[in-house]
Amino acid sequence: MSEGIIIALIGAIASVLSSAALVNWRIKKLEEKVDKHNGYSDTISHMQTDIALIQKDISYIREMVEK
């Protein structure tokens, strides 16, 4: 093989490897964002439950005050 072809192959391989590394890094970052989002979803669910309980408590207190 001539030097030009060898250099071109080395450049192509280096380009593919660096591109793959970048894609893997970006996928990892997206997965971290999804995990963070899922954590918020759980937190919101707990907050909704807490709000429902607080609303019941407020209703009970109002009834007691009105009597």
PDB file of N, H, CA, C and O in Angstrom:
ATOM      1  N   MET A   1       0.837  -1.171   0.000  1.00  0.00           N
ATOM      2  CA  MET A   1       0.000   0.000   0.000  1.00  0.00           C
ATOM      3  C   MET A   1       0.893   1.249   0.000  1.00  0.00           C
ATOM      4  O   MET A   1       2.015   1.241   0.506  1.00  0.00           O
ATOM      5  N   SER A   2       0.376   2.262  -0.557  1.00  0.00           N
ATOM      6  H   SER A   2      -0.536   2.269  -0.967  1.00  0.00           H
ATOM      7  CA  SER A   2       1.159   3.492  -0.575  1.00  0.00           C
ATOM      8  C   SER A   2       0.955   4.262   0.731  1.00  0.00           C
ATOM      9  O   SER A   2       0.003   4.008   1.469  1.00  0.00           O
ATOM     10  N   GLU A   3       1.835   5.180   0.999  1.00  0.00           N
ATOM     11  H   GLU A   3       2.608   5.386   0.400  1.00  0.00           H
ATOM     12  CA  GLU A   3       1.763   5.958   2.231  1.00  0.00           C
ATOM     13  C   GLU A   3       0.463   6.738   2.333  1.00  0.00           C
ATOM     14  O   GLU A   3      -0.110   6.846   3.417  1.00  0.00           O
ATOM     15  N   GLY A   4      -0.002   7.274   1.237  1.00  0.00           N
ATOM     16  H   GLY A   4       0.463   7.186   0.356  1.00  0.00           H
ATOM     17  CA  GLY A   4      -1.229   8.062   1.234  1.00  0.00           C
ATOM     18  C   GLY A   4      -2.434   7.264   1.679  1.00  0.00           C
ATOM     19  O   GLY A   4      -3.274   7.758   2.432  1.00  0.00           O
ATOM     20  N   ILE A   5      -2.519   6.034   1.214  1.00  0.00           N
ATOM     21  H   ILE A   5      -1.837   5.633   0.603  1.00  0.00           H
ATOM     22  CA  ILE A   5      -3.657   5.185   1.587  1.00  0.00           C
ATOM     23  C   ILE A   5      -3.583   4.832   3.065  1.00  0.00           C
ATOM     24  O   ILE A   5      -4.599   4.853   3.760  1.00  0.00           O
ATOM     25  N   ILE A   6      -2.395   4.511   3.548  1.00  0.00           N
ATOM     26  H   ILE A   6      -1.569   4.495   2.983  1.00  0.00           H
ATOM     27  CA  ILE A   6      -2.218   4.159   4.956  1.00  0.00           C
ATOM     28  C   ILE A   6      -2.584   5.345   5.843  1.00  0.00           C
ATOM     29  O   ILE A   6      -3.278   5.170   6.844  1.00  0.00           O
ATOM     30  N   ILE A   7      -2.137   6.530   5.498  1.00  0.00           N
ATOM     31  H   ILE A   7      -1.574   6.672   4.684  1.00  0.00           H
ATOM     32  CA  ILE A   7      -2.456   7.728   6.269  1.00  0.00           C
ATOM     33  C   ILE A   7      -3.961   7.999   6.246  1.00  0.00           C
ATOM     34  O   ILE A   7      -4.549   8.381   7.257  1.00  0.00           O
ATOM     35  N   ALA A   8      -4.571   7.796   5.085  1.00  0.00           N
ATOM     36  H   ALA A   8      -4.093   7.486   4.264  1.00  0.00           H
ATOM     37  CA  ALA A   8      -6.012   8.001   4.972  1.00  0.00           C
ATOM     38  C   ALA A   8      -6.770   7.008   5.844  1.00  0.00           C
ATOM     39  O   ALA A   8      -7.747   7.380   6.494  1.00  0.00           O
ATOM     40  N   LEU A   9      -6.336   5.753   5.866  1.00  0.00           N
ATOM     41  H   LEU A   9      -5.543   5.451   5.337  1.00  0.00           H
ATOM     42  CA  LEU A   9      -6.984   4.741   6.703  1.00  0.00           C
ATOM     43  C   LEU A   9      -6.829   5.070   8.182  1.00  0.00           C
ATOM     44  O   LEU A   9      -7.783   4.955   8.951  1.00  0.00           O
ATOM     45  N   ILE A  10      -5.638   5.475   8.577  1.00  0.00           N
ATOM     46  H   ILE A  10      -4.862   5.568   7.952  1.00  0.00           H
ATOM     47  CA  ILE A  10      -5.415   5.837   9.976  1.00  0.00           C
ATOM     48  C   ILE A  10      -6.303   7.023  10.358  1.00  0.00           C
ATOM     49  O   ILE A  10      -6.883   7.024  11.444  1.00  0.00           O
ATOM     50  N   GLY A  11      -6.418   8.014   9.504  1.00  0.00           N
ATOM     51  H   GLY A  11      -5.946   8.013   8.622  1.00  0.00           H
ATOM     52  CA  GLY A  11      -7.272   9.165   9.760  1.00  0.00           C
ATOM     53  C   GLY A  11      -8.732   8.771   9.857  1.00  0.00           C
ATOM     54  O   GLY A  11      -9.459   9.268  10.717  1.00  0.00           O
ATOM     55  N   ALA A  12      -9.163   7.875   8.974  1.00  0.00           N
ATOM     56  H   ALA A  12      -8.572   7.472   8.276  1.00  0.00           H
ATOM     57  CA  ALA A  12     -10.559   7.426   8.993  1.00  0.00           C
ATOM     58  C   ALA A  12     -10.857   6.655  10.272  1.00  0.00           C
ATOM     59  O   ALA A  12     -11.910   6.846  10.881  1.00  0.00           O
ATOM     60  N   ILE A  13      -9.942   5.791  10.680  1.00  0.00           N
ATOM     61  H   ILE A  13      -9.087   5.636  10.185  1.00  0.00           H
ATOM     62  CA  ILE A  13     -10.142   5.009  11.905  1.00  0.00           C
ATOM     63  C   ILE A  13     -10.177   5.934  13.125  1.00  0.00           C
ATOM     64  O   ILE A  13     -11.024   5.774  14.004  1.00  0.00           O
ATOM     65  N   ALA A  14      -9.263   6.892  13.175  1.00  0.00           N
ATOM     66  H   ALA A  14      -8.575   7.021  12.461  1.00  0.00           H
ATOM     67  CA  ALA A  14      -9.239   7.842  14.290  1.00  0.00           C
ATOM     68  C   ALA A  14     -10.536   8.656  14.327  1.00  0.00           C
ATOM     69  O   ALA A  14     -11.071   8.926  15.402  1.00  0.00           O
ATOM     70  N   SER A  15     -11.025   9.034  13.183  1.00  0.00           N
ATOM     71  H   SER A  15     -10.591   8.815  12.310  1.00  0.00           H
ATOM     72  CA  SER A  15     -12.265   9.808  13.113  1.00  0.00           C
ATOM     73  C   SER A  15     -13.453   8.989  13.618  1.00  0.00           C
ATOM     74  O   SER A  15     -14.287   9.502  14.364  1.00  0.00           O
ATOM     75  N   VAL A  16     -13.531   7.737  13.219  1.00  0.00           N
ATOM     76  H   VAL A  16     -12.853   7.320  12.613  1.00  0.00           H
ATOM     77  CA  VAL A  16     -14.624   6.868  13.657  1.00  0.00           C
ATOM     78  C   VAL A  16     -14.563   6.648  15.160  1.00  0.00           C
ATOM     79  O   VAL A  16     -15.591   6.684  15.837  1.00  0.00           O
ATOM     80  N   LEU A  17     -13.370   6.422  15.682  1.00  0.00           N
ATOM     81  H   LEU A  17     -12.535   6.393  15.132  1.00  0.00           H
ATOM     82  CA  LEU A  17     -13.231   6.183  17.124  1.00  0.00           C
ATOM     83  C   LEU A  17     -13.598   7.421  17.940  1.00  0.00           C
ATOM     84  O   LEU A  17     -14.273   7.311  18.963  1.00  0.00           O
ATOM     85  N   SER A  18     -13.163   8.582  17.497  1.00  0.00           N
ATOM     86  H   SER A  18     -12.615   8.671  16.665  1.00  0.00           H
ATOM     87  CA  SER A  18     -13.492   9.798  18.242  1.00  0.00           C
ATOM     88  C   SER A  18     -14.989  10.108  18.146  1.00  0.00           C
ATOM     89  O   SER A  18     -15.593  10.583  19.108  1.00  0.00           O
ATOM     90  N   SER A  19     -15.570   9.841  17.003  1.00  0.00           N
ATOM     91  H   SER A  19     -15.079   9.454  16.222  1.00  0.00           H
ATOM     92  CA  SER A  19     -17.004  10.048  16.833  1.00  0.00           C
ATOM     93  C   SER A  19     -17.792   9.106  17.735  1.00  0.00           C
ATOM     94  O   SER A  19     -18.775   9.516  18.354  1.00  0.00           O
ATOM     95  N   ALA A  20     -17.371   7.860  17.812  1.00  0.00           N
ATOM     96  H   ALA A  20     -16.573   7.527  17.309  1.00  0.00           H
ATOM     97  CA  ALA A  20     -18.042   6.884  18.672  1.00  0.00           C
ATOM     98  C   ALA A  20     -17.928   7.289  20.136  1.00  0.00           C
ATOM     99  O   ALA A  20     -18.883   7.147  20.900  1.00  0.00           O
ATOM    100  N   ALA A  21     -16.765   7.792  20.525  1.00  0.00           N
ATOM    101  H   ALA A  21     -15.990   7.908  19.905  1.00  0.00           H
ATOM    102  CA  ALA A  21     -16.580   8.231  21.911  1.00  0.00           C
ATOM    103  C   ALA A  21     -17.519   9.395  22.225  1.00  0.00           C
ATOM    104  O   ALA A  21     -18.112   9.437  23.303  1.00  0.00           O
ATOM    105  N   LEU A  22     -17.656  10.326  21.304  1.00  0.00           N
ATOM    106  H   LEU A  22     -17.175  10.291  20.428  1.00  0.00           H
ATOM    107  CA  LEU A  22     -18.546  11.465  21.504  1.00  0.00           C
ATOM    108  C   LEU A  22     -19.995  11.010  21.613  1.00  0.00           C
ATOM    109  O   LEU A  22     -20.728  11.491  22.478  1.00  0.00           O
ATOM    110  N   VAL A  23     -20.412  10.106  20.764  1.00  0.00           N
ATOM    111  H   VAL A  23     -19.817   9.716  20.061  1.00  0.00           H
ATOM    112  CA  VAL A  23     -21.784   9.596  20.809  1.00  0.00           C
ATOM    113  C   VAL A  23     -22.042   8.894  22.140  1.00  0.00           C
ATOM    114  O   VAL A  23     -23.089   9.093  22.754  1.00  0.00           O
ATOM    115  N   ASN A  24     -21.094   8.078  22.584  1.00  0.00           N
ATOM    116  H   ASN A  24     -20.243   7.916  22.084  1.00  0.00           H
ATOM    117  CA  ASN A  24     -21.261   7.385  23.864  1.00  0.00           C
ATOM    118  C   ASN A  24     -21.349   8.376  25.019  1.00  0.00           C
ATOM    119  O   ASN A  24     -22.143   8.182  25.940  1.00  0.00           O
ATOM    120  N   TRP A  25     -20.549   9.429  24.981  1.00  0.00           N
ATOM    121  H   TRP A  25     -19.904   9.587  24.233  1.00  0.00           H
ATOM    122  CA  TRP A  25     -20.579  10.442  26.031  1.00  0.00           C
ATOM    123  C   TRP A  25     -21.935  11.144  26.056  1.00  0.00           C
ATOM    124  O   TRP A  25     -22.506  11.374  27.122  1.00  0.00           O
ATOM    125  N   ARG A  26     -22.446  11.482  24.863  1.00  0.00           N
ATOM    126  H   ARG A  26     -21.983  11.295  23.997  1.00  0.00           H
ATOM    127  CA  ARG A  26     -23.741  12.166  24.793  1.00  0.00           C
ATOM    128  C   ARG A  26     -24.877  11.263  25.259  1.00  0.00           C
ATOM    129  O   ARG A  26     -25.807  11.729  25.917  1.00  0.00           O
ATOM    130  N   ILE A  27     -24.812   9.989  24.928  1.00  0.00           N
ATOM    131  H   ILE A  27     -24.057   9.610  24.393  1.00  0.00           H
ATOM    132  CA  ILE A  27     -25.837   9.042  25.392  1.00  0.00           C
ATOM    133  C   ILE A  27     -25.799   8.947  26.910  1.00  0.00           C
ATOM    134  O   ILE A  27     -26.848   8.926  27.554  1.00  0.00           O
ATOM    135  N   LYS A  28     -24.607   8.891  27.487  1.00  0.00           N
ATOM    136  H   LYS A  28     -23.755   8.908  26.964  1.00  0.00           H
ATOM    137  CA  LYS A  28     -24.473   8.830  28.943  1.00  0.00           C
ATOM    138  C   LYS A  28     -25.102  10.058  29.592  1.00  0.00           C
ATOM    139  O   LYS A  28     -25.813   9.935  30.589  1.00  0.00           O
ATOM    140  N   LYS A  29     -24.846  11.241  29.035  1.00  0.00           N
ATOM    141  H   LYS A  29     -24.268  11.341  28.225  1.00  0.00           H
ATOM    142  CA  LYS A  29     -25.421  12.473  29.587  1.00  0.00           C
ATOM    143  C   LYS A  29     -26.947  12.467  29.480  1.00  0.00           C
ATOM    144  O   LYS A  29     -27.633  12.905  30.404  1.00  0.00           O
ATOM    145  N   LEU A  30     -27.477  11.980  28.371  1.00  0.00           N
ATOM    146  H   LEU A  30     -26.920  11.624  27.621  1.00  0.00           H
ATOM    147  CA  LEU A  30     -28.931  11.900  28.214  1.00  0.00           C
ATOM    148  C   LEU A  30     -29.543  10.921  29.214  1.00  0.00           C
ATOM    149  O   LEU A  30     -30.615  11.176  29.763  1.00  0.00           O
ATOM    150  N   GLU A  31     -28.859   9.807  29.447  1.00  0.00           N
ATOM    151  H   GLU A  31     -27.988   9.600  29.001  1.00  0.00           H
ATOM    152  CA  GLU A  31     -29.344   8.848  30.429  1.00  0.00           C
ATOM    153  C   GLU A  31     -29.368   9.471  31.818  1.00  0.00           C
ATOM    154  O   GLU A  31     -30.289   9.217  32.594  1.00  0.00           O
ATOM    155  N   GLU A  32     -28.367  10.282  32.141  1.00  0.00           N
ATOM    156  H   GLU A  32     -27.619  10.489  31.511  1.00  0.00           H
ATOM    157  CA  GLU A  32     -28.344  10.960  33.435  1.00  0.00           C
ATOM    158  C   GLU A  32     -29.526  11.922  33.560  1.00  0.00           C
ATOM    159  O   GLU A  32     -30.133  12.029  34.626  1.00  0.00           O
ATOM    160  N   LYS A  33     -29.850  12.614  32.480  1.00  0.00           N
ATOM    161  H   LYS A  33     -29.357  12.527  31.614  1.00  0.00           H
ATOM    162  CA  LYS A  33     -30.988  13.531  32.509  1.00  0.00           C
ATOM    163  C   LYS A  33     -32.298  12.776  32.694  1.00  0.00           C
ATOM    164  O   LYS A  33     -33.179  13.224  33.429  1.00  0.00           O
ATOM    165  N   VAL A  34     -32.426  11.638  32.034  1.00  0.00           N
ATOM    166  H   VAL A  34     -31.711  11.274  31.438  1.00  0.00           H
ATOM    167  CA  VAL A  34     -33.638  10.825  32.165  1.00  0.00           C
ATOM    168  C   VAL A  34     -33.772  10.323  33.600  1.00  0.00           C
ATOM    169  O   VAL A  34     -34.863  10.348  34.169  1.00  0.00           O
ATOM    170  N   ASP A  35     -32.662   9.865  34.188  1.00  0.00           N
ATOM    171  H   ASP A  35     -31.775   9.844  33.726  1.00  0.00           H
ATOM    172  CA  ASP A  35     -32.699   9.401  35.574  1.00  0.00           C
ATOM    173  C   ASP A  35     -33.122  10.525  36.507  1.00  0.00           C
ATOM    174  O   ASP A  35     -33.915  10.313  37.424  1.00  0.00           O
ATOM    175  N   LYS A  36     -32.597  11.714  36.273  1.00  0.00           N
ATOM    176  H   LYS A  36     -31.953  11.887  35.528  1.00  0.00           H
ATOM    177  CA  LYS A  36     -32.959  12.864  37.094  1.00  0.00           C
ATOM    178  C   LYS A  36     -34.452  13.174  36.941  1.00  0.00           C
ATOM    179  O   LYS A  36     -35.141  13.446  37.924  1.00  0.00           O
ATOM    180  N   HIS A  37     -34.934  13.131  35.711  1.00  0.00           N
ATOM    181  H   HIS A  37     -34.374  12.911  34.913  1.00  0.00           H
ATOM    182  CA  HIS A  37     -36.353  13.382  35.441  1.00  0.00           C
ATOM    183  C   HIS A  37     -37.222  12.347  36.150  1.00  0.00           C
ATOM    184  O   HIS A  37     -38.252  12.694  36.728  1.00  0.00           O
ATOM    185  N   ASN A  38     -36.818  11.091  36.108  1.00  0.00           N
ATOM    186  H   ASN A  38     -35.982  10.809  35.638  1.00  0.00           H
ATOM    187  CA  ASN A  38     -37.591  10.048  36.775  1.00  0.00           C
ATOM    188  C   ASN A  38     -37.647  10.293  38.278  1.00  0.00           C
ATOM    189  O   ASN A  38     -38.662  10.007  38.913  1.00  0.00           O
ATOM    190  N   GLY A  39     -36.584  10.810  38.842  1.00  0.00           N
ATOM    191  H   GLY A  39     -35.759  11.043  38.326  1.00  0.00           H
ATOM    192  CA  GLY A  39     -36.579  11.145  40.261  1.00  0.00           C
ATOM    193  C   GLY A  39     -37.588  12.235  40.572  1.00  0.00           C
ATOM    194  O   GLY A  39     -38.259  12.182  41.602  1.00  0.00           O
ATOM    195  N   TYR A  40     -37.703  13.222  39.692  1.00  0.00           N
ATOM    196  H   TYR A  40     -37.158  13.264  38.855  1.00  0.00           H
ATOM    197  CA  TYR A  40     -38.689  14.282  39.880  1.00  0.00           C
ATOM    198  C   TYR A  40     -40.099  13.722  39.814  1.00  0.00           C
ATOM    199  O   TYR A  40     -40.983  14.153  40.554  1.00  0.00           O
ATOM    200  N   SER A  41     -40.301  12.775  38.939  1.00  0.00           N
ATOM    201  H   SER A  41     -39.583  12.425  38.338  1.00  0.00           H
ATOM    202  CA  SER A  41     -41.619  12.173  38.797  1.00  0.00           C
ATOM    203  C   SER A  41     -42.047  11.506  40.101  1.00  0.00           C
ATOM    204  O   SER A  41     -43.195  11.645  40.525  1.00  0.00           O
ATOM    205  N   ASP A  42     -41.123  10.781  40.739  1.00  0.00           N
ATOM    206  H   ASP A  42     -40.191  10.668  40.395  1.00  0.00           H
ATOM    207  CA  ASP A  42     -41.428  10.141  42.019  1.00  0.00           C
ATOM    208  C   ASP A  42     -41.716  11.183  43.092  1.00  0.00           C
ATOM    209  O   ASP A  42     -42.637  11.022  43.892  1.00  0.00           O
ATOM    210  N   THR A  43     -40.925  12.251  43.103  1.00  0.00           N
ATOM    211  H   THR A  43     -40.176  12.382  42.453  1.00  0.00           H
ATOM    212  CA  THR A  43     -41.106  13.312  44.093  1.00  0.00           C
ATOM    213  C   THR A  43     -42.466  13.972  43.935  1.00  0.00           C
ATOM    214  O   THR A  43     -43.146  14.237  44.927  1.00  0.00           O
ATOM    215  N   ILE A  44     -42.868  14.238  42.704  1.00  0.00           N
ATOM    216  H   ILE A  44     -42.315  14.023  41.898  1.00  0.00           H
ATOM    217  CA  ILE A  44     -44.163  14.871  42.453  1.00  0.00           C
ATOM    218  C   ILE A  44     -45.299  13.960  42.902  1.00  0.00           C
ATOM    219  O   ILE A  44     -46.302  14.430  43.440  1.00  0.00           O
ATOM    220  N   SER A  45     -45.143  12.671  42.685  1.00  0.00           N
ATOM    221  H   SER A  45     -44.328  12.289  42.248  1.00  0.00           H
ATOM    222  CA  SER A  45     -46.162  11.719  43.123  1.00  0.00           C
ATOM    223  C   SER A  45     -46.335  11.766  44.632  1.00  0.00           C
ATOM    224  O   SER A  45     -47.460  11.767  45.132  1.00  0.00           O
ATOM    225  N   HIS A  46     -45.215  11.805  45.366  1.00  0.00           N
ATOM    226  H   HIS A  46     -44.301  11.805  44.961  1.00  0.00           H
ATOM    227  CA  HIS A  46     -45.279  11.894  46.826  1.00  0.00           C
ATOM    228  C   HIS A  46     -45.895  13.223  47.259  1.00  0.00           C
ATOM    229  O   HIS A  46     -46.663  13.267  48.220  1.00  0.00           O
ATOM    230  N   MET A  47     -45.566  14.289  46.565  1.00  0.00           N
ATOM    231  H   MET A  47     -44.942  14.253  45.785  1.00  0.00           H
ATOM    232  CA  MET A  47     -46.118  15.599  46.893  1.00  0.00           C
ATOM    233  C   MET A  47     -47.624  15.615  46.691  1.00  0.00           C
ATOM    234  O   MET A  47     -48.347  16.207  47.492  1.00  0.00           O
ATOM    235  N   GLN A  48     -48.104  14.979  45.641  1.00  0.00           N
ATOM    236  H   GLN A  48     -47.516  14.498  44.990  1.00  0.00           H
ATOM    237  CA  GLN A  48     -49.542  14.939  45.388  1.00  0.00           C
ATOM    238  C   GLN A  48     -50.261  14.191  46.506  1.00  0.00           C
ATOM    239  O   GLN A  48     -51.348  14.584  46.932  1.00  0.00           O
ATOM    240  N   THR A  49     -49.649  13.120  46.971  1.00  0.00           N
ATOM    241  H   THR A  49     -48.767  12.800  46.625  1.00  0.00           H
ATOM    242  CA  THR A  49     -50.235  12.365  48.076  1.00  0.00           C
ATOM    243  C   THR A  49     -50.272  13.217  49.342  1.00  0.00           C
ATOM    244  O   THR A  49     -51.277  13.249  50.052  1.00  0.00           O
ATOM    245  N   ASP A  50     -49.166  13.904  49.612  1.00  0.00           N
ATOM    246  H   ASP A  50     -48.350  13.878  49.035  1.00  0.00           H
ATOM    247  CA  ASP A  50     -49.108  14.775  50.793  1.00  0.00           C
ATOM    248  C   ASP A  50     -50.144  15.894  50.707  1.00  0.00           C
ATOM    249  O   ASP A  50     -50.793  16.213  51.703  1.00  0.00           O
ATOM    250  N   ILE A  51     -50.303  16.482  49.543  1.00  0.00           N
ATOM    251  H   ILE A  51     -49.776  16.223  48.733  1.00  0.00           H
ATOM    252  CA  ILE A  51     -51.285  17.559  49.362  1.00  0.00           C
ATOM    253  C   ILE A  51     -52.694  17.046  49.612  1.00  0.00           C
ATOM    254  O   ILE A  51     -53.503  17.731  50.239  1.00  0.00           O
ATOM    255  N   ALA A  52     -52.992  15.853  49.127  1.00  0.00           N
ATOM    256  H   ALA A  52     -52.336  15.297  48.618  1.00  0.00           H
ATOM    257  CA  ALA A  52     -54.323  15.279  49.352  1.00  0.00           C
ATOM    258  C   ALA A  52     -54.574  15.089  50.845  1.00  0.00           C
ATOM    259  O   ALA A  52     -55.670  15.371  51.327  1.00  0.00           O
ATOM    260  N   LEU A  53     -53.573  14.615  51.578  1.00  0.00           N
ATOM    261  H   LEU A  53     -52.682  14.385  51.186  1.00  0.00           H
ATOM    262  CA  LEU A  53     -53.735  14.429  53.022  1.00  0.00           C
ATOM    263  C   LEU A  53     -53.907  15.767  53.731  1.00  0.00           C
ATOM    264  O   LEU A  53     -54.722  15.884  54.646  1.00  0.00           O
ATOM    265  N   ILE A  54     -53.157  16.760  53.323  1.00  0.00           N
ATOM    266  H   ILE A  54     -52.495  16.666  52.579  1.00  0.00           H
ATOM    267  CA  ILE A  54     -53.273  18.087  53.926  1.00  0.00           C
ATOM    268  C   ILE A  54     -54.653  18.671  53.663  1.00  0.00           C
ATOM    269  O   ILE A  54     -55.244  19.290  54.548  1.00  0.00           O
ATOM    270  N   GLN A  55     -55.171  18.480  52.457  1.00  0.00           N
ATOM    271  H   GLN A  55     -54.692  17.978  51.737  1.00  0.00           H
ATOM    272  CA  GLN A  55     -56.508  18.992  52.139  1.00  0.00           C
ATOM    273  C   GLN A  55     -57.567  18.321  53.013  1.00  0.00           C
ATOM    274  O   GLN A  55     -58.513  18.973  53.454  1.00  0.00           O
ATOM    275  N   LYS A  56     -57.409  17.028  53.261  1.00  0.00           N
ATOM    276  H   LYS A  56     -56.640  16.499  52.902  1.00  0.00           H
ATOM    277  CA  LYS A  56     -58.357  16.341  54.146  1.00  0.00           C
ATOM    278  C   LYS A  56     -58.259  16.888  55.558  1.00  0.00           C
ATOM    279  O   LYS A  56     -59.274  17.102  56.222  1.00  0.00           O
ATOM    280  N   ASP A  57     -57.030  17.115  56.019  1.00  0.00           N
ATOM    281  H   ASP A  57     -56.205  16.941  55.480  1.00  0.00           H
ATOM    282  CA  ASP A  57     -56.843  17.672  57.361  1.00  0.00           C
ATOM    283  C   ASP A  57     -57.480  19.056  57.473  1.00  0.00           C
ATOM    284  O   ASP A  57     -58.116  19.362  58.481  1.00  0.00           O
ATOM    285  N   ILE A  58     -57.319  19.884  56.462  1.00  0.00           N
ATOM    286  H   ILE A  58     -56.802  19.635  55.643  1.00  0.00           H
ATOM    287  CA  ILE A  58     -57.903  21.225  56.471  1.00  0.00           C
ATOM    288  C   ILE A  58     -59.426  21.144  56.498  1.00  0.00           C
ATOM    289  O   ILE A  58     -60.084  21.893  57.219  1.00  0.00           O
ATOM    290  N   SER A  59     -59.972  20.233  55.711  1.00  0.00           N
ATOM    291  H   SER A  59     -59.437  19.624  55.126  1.00  0.00           H
ATOM    292  CA  SER A  59     -61.425  20.062  55.719  1.00  0.00           C
ATOM    293  C   SER A  59     -61.915  19.636  57.096  1.00  0.00           C
ATOM    294  O   SER A  59     -62.938  20.126  57.573  1.00  0.00           O
ATOM    295  N   TYR A  60     -61.193  18.733  57.730  1.00  0.00           N
ATOM    296  H   TYR A  60     -60.362  18.335  57.342  1.00  0.00           H
ATOM    297  CA  TYR A  60     -61.569  18.263  59.064  1.00  0.00           C
ATOM    298  C   TYR A  60     -61.495  19.413  60.069  1.00  0.00           C
ATOM    299  O   TYR A  60     -62.394  19.577  60.894  1.00  0.00           O
ATOM    300  N   ILE A  61     -60.440  20.198  60.001  1.00  0.00           N
ATOM    301  H   ILE A  61     -59.710  20.065  59.331  1.00  0.00           H
ATOM    302  CA  ILE A  61     -60.286  21.338  60.923  1.00  0.00           C
ATOM    303  C   ILE A  61     -61.403  22.360  60.706  1.00  0.00           C
ATOM    304  O   ILE A  61     -61.942  22.902  61.670  1.00  0.00           O
ATOM    305  N   ARG A  62     -61.745  22.619  59.468  1.00  0.00           N
ATOM    306  H   ARG A  62     -61.307  22.179  58.684  1.00  0.00           H
ATOM    307  CA  ARG A  62     -62.853  23.554  59.176  1.00  0.00           C
ATOM    308  C   ARG A  62     -64.147  23.060  59.770  1.00  0.00           C
ATOM    309  O   ARG A  62     -64.904  23.838  60.352  1.00  0.00           O
ATOM    310  N   GLU A  63     -64.415  21.770  59.630  1.00  0.00           N
ATOM    311  H   GLU A  63     -63.801  21.138  59.157  1.00  0.00           H
ATOM    312  CA  GLU A  63     -65.637  21.205  60.192  1.00  0.00           C
ATOM    313  C   GLU A  63     -65.651  21.344  61.723  1.00  0.00           C
ATOM    314  O   GLU A  63     -66.683  21.652  62.320  1.00  0.00           O
ATOM    315  N   MET A  64     -64.507  21.115  62.332  1.00  0.00           N
ATOM    316  H   MET A  64     -63.669  20.865  61.848  1.00  0.00           H
ATOM    317  CA  MET A  64     -64.433  21.240  63.799  1.00  0.00           C
ATOM    318  C   MET A  64     -64.621  22.681  64.246  1.00  0.00           C
ATOM    319  O   MET A  64     -65.239  22.922  65.283  1.00  0.00           O
ATOM    320  N   VAL A  65     -64.105  23.645  63.491  1.00  0.00           N
ATOM    321  H   VAL A  65     -63.603  23.449  62.649  1.00  0.00           H
ATOM    322  CA  VAL A  65     -64.233  25.051  63.850  1.00  0.00           C
ATOM    323  C   VAL A  65     -65.673  25.507  63.684  1.00  0.00           C
ATOM    324  O   VAL A  65     -66.164  26.303  64.484  1.00  0.00           O
ATOM    325  N   GLU A  66     -66.356  25.014  62.654  1.00  0.00           N
ATOM    326  H   GLU A  66     -65.957  24.368  62.005  1.00  0.00           H
ATOM    327  CA  GLU A  66     -67.734  25.418  62.390  1.00  0.00           C
ATOM    328  C   GLU A  66     -68.693  24.883  63.451  1.00  0.00           C
ATOM    329  O   GLU A  66     -69.762  25.460  63.650  1.00  0.00           O
ATOM    330  N   LYS A  67     -68.345  23.815  64.123  1.00  0.00           N
ATOM    331  H   LYS A  67     -67.477  23.346  63.961  1.00  0.00           H
ATOM    332  CA  LYS A  67     -69.258  23.219  65.132  1.00  0.00           C
ATOM    333  C   LYS A  67     -69.218  24.016  66.350  1.00  0.00           C
ATOM    334  O   LYS A  67     -69.904  23.697  67.320  1.00  0.00           O
TER     335      LYS A  67
END
